[in-house]
Each structure stands twice: as C-alpha cells, then as structure tokens.
Amino acid sequence: METTRQHKIARLIQKELSEIFLLQTKAMQGVLVSVSAVRISPDMSYARAYISVFPSERSAEIVKNINENVKAIRFELGKRVRFQLRIIPELKFFVDDLLDYVDHIDELLKK
C-alpha cells in the first residue's frame, strides 16, 4: 500500500520522465514512448518505471537502450526536480505490455 507521499512523488517522477522522453523521441520518427506508471520504494530511494512503446515490436530494444542510459536520464530528472526532492531515486525501466495483453484477450474473446 502506497502512502500519500509515495504516490505524489511517483506522479511527479512519471510526469517529468514523460516530458524527458517526449523531447528525446522527437528525433525518432514513428516511435512513441510514454511512462504508464511509476512505483517507488517506501524509503524513496528506488523507482520502477513502466514504459509503453509504440510500435510494440521495438519495445524491448528501446527499454534496453533506456536502461543503458539510465545515468543521463537520472541526471536530467535531478535537474528538473531538484527543488522538490532531496534524493533522486535510482531508476529501473520495464516494458509495460498491458495493451498487448488486452489486445490478445480481445482477440481470444472474438473467436
């Protein structure tokens, strides 16, 4: 169960990461990256961000690239939230495949 503080910080991180990815993916034609959820640990030192990628065929490649460049992303996040947070959490990114799962269930139900 998330506390109110955890929820507020998770929403702040989600908003800022979304803006960072929006600026970075403008150069990549035909790719859309969005942050669907952020879960933060109770001590606020570790955050798990779930990334939704369109087209989904490139999601593993893009999330791998993001995890390789996590230090630069954390630095950029730190510049954006330095007045709201004392400690910038360690970031780990995961593929959010919920939409693919929903499409798969929908196809199964149509049969």
Backbone torsions as a table, in degrees:
resi	resn	phi	psi	omega
1	MET	NA	122.0	-179.8
2	GLU	-78.7	141.0	174.2
3	THR	-79.9	169.4	179.0
4	THR	-62.4	-40.5	179.7
5	ARG	-63.5	-44.4	178.1
6	GLN	-60.0	-42.7	-178.8
7	HIS	-63.9	-43.4	-179.9
8	LYS	-64.3	-42.9	-179.9
9	ILE	-67.7	-39.7	178.4
10	ALA	-61.8	-42.3	178.6
11	ARG	-65.7	-40.1	177.4
12	LEU	-62.0	-47.5	179.8
13	ILE	-63.6	-41.2	178.9
14	GLN	-61.0	-44.5	-179.5
15	LYS	-63.4	-46.7	-177.6
16	GLU	-69.0	-40.6	177.3
17	LEU	-63.7	-37.8	177.8
18	SER	-60.5	-42.7	179.2
19	GLU	-67.1	-39.2	177.8
20	ILE	-61.3	-48.1	-178.9
21	PHE	-67.9	-32.4	177.4
22	LEU	-62.3	-44.5	179.2
23	LEU	-68.0	-37.9	-177.7
24	GLN	-74.8	-29.7	-176.6
25	THR	-91.6	-0.3	176.1
26	LYS	-62.1	-32.1	-179.9
27	ALA	-74.7	-23.8	-178.6
28	MET	-91.8	108.4	-178.4
29	GLN	-72.7	134.1	174.3
30	GLY	81.8	12.5	179.7
31	VAL	-124.0	132.2	177.3
32	LEU	-123.8	124.4	179.5
33	VAL	-119.9	127.5	177.0
34	SER	-134.5	151.9	178.7
35	VAL	-96.4	112.8	-175.6
36	SER	-87.1	-29.9	179.6
37	ALA	-160.3	153.6	173.4
38	VAL	-133.1	130.5	175.9
39	ARG	-115.9	131.2	-176.4
40	ILE	-119.1	144.1	-178.5
41	SER	-70.7	159.7	-178.4
42	PRO	-60.7	-28.9	178.4
43	ASP	-89.9	6.7	176.1
44	MET	62.4	23.2	-177.2
45	SER	-105.9	-7.1	-176.4
46	TYR	-140.7	130.9	-179.7
47	ALA	-129.4	135.9	175.7
48	ARG	-107.6	119.7	179.9
49	ALA	-109.0	132.6	179.9
50	TYR	-103.4	122.1	-172.4
51	ILE	-107.6	131.4	174.5
52	SER	-107.2	127.8	-174.9
53	VAL	-121.1	134.7	173.3
54	PHE	-122.1	125.8	1.0
55	PRO	-74.8	145.7	-172.8
56	SER	-69.3	-15.5	178.4
57	GLU	-64.6	-28.1	-177.9
58	ARG	-96.4	5.8	-172.9
59	SER	-63.4	-43.4	-179.1
60	ALA	-63.5	-42.6	179.7
61	GLU	-63.4	-44.1	-176.8
62	ILE	-70.4	-42.5	179.0
63	VAL	-65.4	-36.5	175.9
64	LYS	-62.6	-43.0	178.1
65	ASN	-63.8	-40.8	178.8
66	ILE	-64.3	-43.6	179.5
67	ASN	-66.0	-29.2	175.7
68	GLU	-71.8	-27.5	-179.1
69	ASN	-106.9	28.3	-174.0
70	VAL	-66.0	-28.7	179.8
71	LYS	-66.1	-43.1	178.7
72	ALA	-66.6	-38.1	178.9
73	ILE	-67.3	-41.4	178.3
74	ARG	-64.5	-38.7	177.3
75	PHE	-62.6	-45.9	178.2
76	GLU	-63.0	-41.1	176.7
77	LEU	-62.2	-41.5	179.0
78	GLY	-61.7	-37.8	177.5
79	LYS	-65.5	-33.9	-176.7
80	ARG	-79.4	-32.9	-174.1
81	VAL	-114.7	19.8	-174.2
82	ARG	-63.5	-23.9	179.8
83	PHE	-90.9	-13.1	179.6
84	GLN	-98.1	-30.8	-175.4
85	LEU	-122.1	141.1	176.2
86	ARG	-80.2	-43.6	-180.0
87	ILE	-117.9	127.9	176.3
88	ILE	-85.5	122.4	-175.2
89	PRO	-68.5	153.3	171.1
90	GLU	-66.5	138.7	-175.5
91	LEU	-110.6	142.0	172.6
92	LYS	-138.6	131.9	-175.3
93	PHE	-109.3	141.6	-179.8
94	PHE	-133.1	153.4	177.2
95	VAL	-76.4	130.3	173.5
96	ASP	-99.4	102.2	-176.6
97	ASP	-101.9	27.9	-179.0
98	LEU	-62.0	-41.2	-179.2
99	LEU	-65.9	-38.0	176.2
100	ASP	-64.6	-39.7	178.6
101	TYR	-64.1	-42.3	178.8
102	VAL	-63.6	-42.9	177.7
103	ASP	-62.0	-40.4	179.1
104	HIS	-64.1	-45.3	177.9
105	ILE	-62.6	-40.4	180.0
106	ASP	-62.9	-41.8	177.7
107	GLU	-64.0	-39.5	178.7
108	LEU	-65.6	-36.4	-180.0
109	LEU	-72.8	-26.7	-179.9
110	LYS	-75.2	-20.2	-178.0
111	LYS	-72.9	NA	NA
